[in-house]
Amino acid sequence: MRTIPILASLLSMTLLLFSCESDESAPNEIEGTYYGTIVFDLENSKNYNQIEEAVAEVRITGDHELEIHCSSTTLDTIFRLNYFEHGDDFKVCLTGDDFVNMYHTPFTRPMEMQNMHGASQWMNHLQTMHTQEDIHFGGFLSENNSFEYTFLMDHNTLPNMHLSGYRNRN
């Protein structure tokens, strides 16, 4: 008789353990070096688009925050983005003052929005931090280990740039 409560307790603990496991992609899957190209969109010029080889070194620096060092022949910059799980992939969004300047709303820490209504982190981010008209500039696709990002520049003086790179998996 005494074994039934013990078995019930063990079964409950096992179910609780499995229900707490996450099926989200591991964020460290996006860390690494991505090799590809950067395209300079010379739309205000009569010249063709300029294409250069580029490298993006991506590392996780904090809670849902990335630091990306992007370099090519004519570009060498470091910037920060927030990342959000969306299925097997990760979407990115501006962070801090860049977020406020682009979307004209205060920035809220990403983890405060996690697991709302069973939606992905990305969908929660969109629903709580953005309007339908807001645009985003890139993300990571796990299927082909790629990263894409568009640098939105001042159209009057500088061309937009689009980075596209792939990470080798060893």
Secondary structure, 3 states (H helix, E strand, C coil): CCHHHHHHHHHHHHHHHHHHCCCCCCHHHHCEEEEEEEEEECCCCCCCCEEEEEEEEEEEEECCEEEEEEEECCCEEEEEEEEEEECCEEEEECCHHHHHHHHCCCCCCHHHHCCHHHCCHHHHHHHHHCCCCCCCCEEEECCCCEEEEEECCCCCCCCEEEEEEEECCC
